[in-house]
Amino acid sequence: MKRLTVNELLAVAGGLLLAGALFAPWYESVSPLASIAGLAGLGTLSAWEAHAVLRWLLLVVAFAPFVLAYIVVRDHRLSWVRGELTAVLGIAAVGIVLYVGVIDRPGEPPGQIELEWGWYVALAGSVLLLVGAARRTGETERRRKPPGTI
C-alpha cells in the first residue's frame, strides 16, 4: 500500500464518487406532461433508472481506478504507461456525463427535464478520476524506441 501516491487515491476517490452518483438523483421532471425513461409525470430519476446501457459503462469506468491501484500495489509490469487506460476511460466518462446532462437529456420534452445533484457529483467524480489518472501517467517516463520502429 505504500506504493500508492496521491494520484491513485485521487482517481479512486473519483471512481467512488462516480459509482455512488449513479444511484443518486440525476434528472427531475418539472412538468406533469414530461416523461423520462417511460415514466410520466413529476419526479426524479437516477442514472441507474434512466440509462439502460450507459449505467453499465459508467460502472466499468468507476471500477478502473481500483484496477490501477491494484496494478501499482502489486508492481505489475505493463506494456503501456500506468494510468494511461484509466485516463482514457476518464476522458470518456467526462464526455458521456456532459453529453447526457447538457446536450441530450433523456425524456420528453427535454426542456422540462432538469439536472439534479447526482449529475454534478458524477461530473466531479469523472473529473477527479481523469485528473488522478492523468497525473499518474505523467509520473512514468516512456521508454524510447529505436528509430524506424512503431
C-alpha positions in Angstrom: 0.0 0.0 0.0 3.0 2.3 0.4 3.4 2.4 -3.4 0.1 4.3 -3.8 0.5 8.0 -4.4 -1.9 10.9 -4.1 -2.7 10.5 -7.8 -4.0 6.9 -7.4 -6.0 7.9 -4.3 -7.5 10.8 -6.2 -8.5 8.5 -9.1 -10.0 6.0 -6.6 -12.0 8.8 -4.9 -13.3 9.9 -8.3 -14.3 6.3 -9.0 -16.2 6.1 -5.7 -17.9 9.3 -6.4 -18.9 8.2 -9.9 -20.2 4.9 -8.8 -22.2 6.4 -5.9 -23.6 9.1 -8.1 -25.1 6.5 -10.5 -27.7 5.8 -7.8 -28.3 9.4 -6.8 -31.0 11.6 -8.5 -29.8 12.9 -11.9 -32.9 14.1 -13.5 -36.1 15.8 -12.3 -39.3 16.1 -14.3 -40.7 19.6 -13.6 -43.9 19.2 -15.7 -46.7 16.7 -15.3 -46.7 16.2 -19.0 -43.0 15.3 -19.2 -41.7 11.7 -19.3 -38.3 10.1 -18.6 -37.5 6.5 -19.4 -41.2 5.7 -19.8 -42.3 7.2 -16.5 -44.6 10.2 -17.0 -45.3 13.0 -14.5 -43.4 14.7 -11.8 -40.5 13.0 -10.1 -36.8 12.3 -10.1 -34.7 9.5 -11.6 -31.2 8.3 -11.0 -28.8 7.5 -13.9 -29.3 3.8 -13.0 -33.0 4.1 -13.7 -32.8 6.5 -16.7 -30.0 4.9 -18.7 -30.2 1.2 -19.6 -26.8 0.7 -21.2 -24.9 3.8 -20.0 -25.2 2.7 -16.4 -23.0 -0.3 -17.0 -20.4 1.6 -19.0 -20.1 4.2 -16.2 -19.9 1.5 -13.6 -16.9 -0.1 -15.5 -15.2 3.3 -15.7 -15.7 3.8 -12.0 -14.0 0.4 -11.3 -11.0 1.3 -13.5 -9.1 3.3 -10.8 -9.3 0.3 -8.4 -7.6 -1.8 -11.1 -4.9 0.9 -11.5 -4.3 0.9 -7.7 -4.1 -2.9 -7.7 -1.5 -2.8 -10.5 0.5 -0.2 -8.7 0.4 -2.0 -5.3 1.4 -5.3 -6.9 4.0 -3.6 -9.1 2.9 -5.4 -12.3 4.8 -4.8 -15.5 2.7 -3.3 -18.3 3.4 -2.7 -22.0 1.8 0.8 -21.6 2.3 3.6 -19.0 0.4 3.0 -15.8 -2.7 5.1 -15.6 -3.0 5.6 -19.3 -6.0 3.4 -19.9 -7.7 4.8 -16.8 -7.1 8.4 -18.1 -8.7 7.4 -21.4 -11.7 6.0 -19.6 -11.9 9.1 -17.5 -12.0 11.3 -20.7 -14.8 9.1 -22.0 -16.7 9.4 -18.7 -16.4 13.2 -18.6 -17.7 13.3 -22.2 -20.6 10.9 -21.6 -21.7 12.7 -18.4 -21.6 16.1 -20.1 -23.4 14.7 -23.2 -26.3 13.2 -21.3 -26.6 16.2 -19.0 -26.0 19.2 -21.3 -26.5 18.1 -24.9 -29.0 15.3 -25.0 -31.0 14.8 -21.8 -33.3 11.8 -21.7 -37.0 12.4 -21.6 -39.6 14.4 -23.5 -39.7 17.3 -23.8 -36.0 17.9 -22.9 -36.8 21.4 -21.7 -38.9 20.1 -18.9 -36.1 17.8 -17.5 -33.7 19.5 -15.1 -30.5 18.2 -13.6 -30.3 17.1 -10.0 -27.3 17.0 -7.7 -26.3 13.4 -8.6 -25.3 14.6 -12.1 -23.0 17.2 -10.7 -21.4 14.6 -8.3 -20.9 12.2 -11.3 -19.2 15.0 -13.2 -17.0 15.8 -10.3 -16.1 12.2 -9.9 -15.3 11.8 -13.5 -13.0 14.8 -13.5 -11.3 13.6 -10.3 -10.8 10.2 -11.9 -9.4 11.8 -15.0 -7.0 14.1 -13.2 -5.7 11.4 -10.9 -5.1 9.0 -13.7 -3.5 11.7 -16.0 -1.2 12.8 -13.2 -0.2 9.2 -12.7 0.6 8.8 -16.4 2.9 11.8 -16.2 4.9 10.3 -13.3 6.3 7.5 -15.5 8.8 8.2 -18.2 8.1 6.4 -21.5 10.7 4.1 -22.9 12.2 5.3 -26.1 12.1 3.0 -29.1 14.8 2.7 -31.7 14.3 4.8 -34.9 12.2 3.2 -37.5 10.0 1.1 -35.2 6.4 1.5 -34.4 
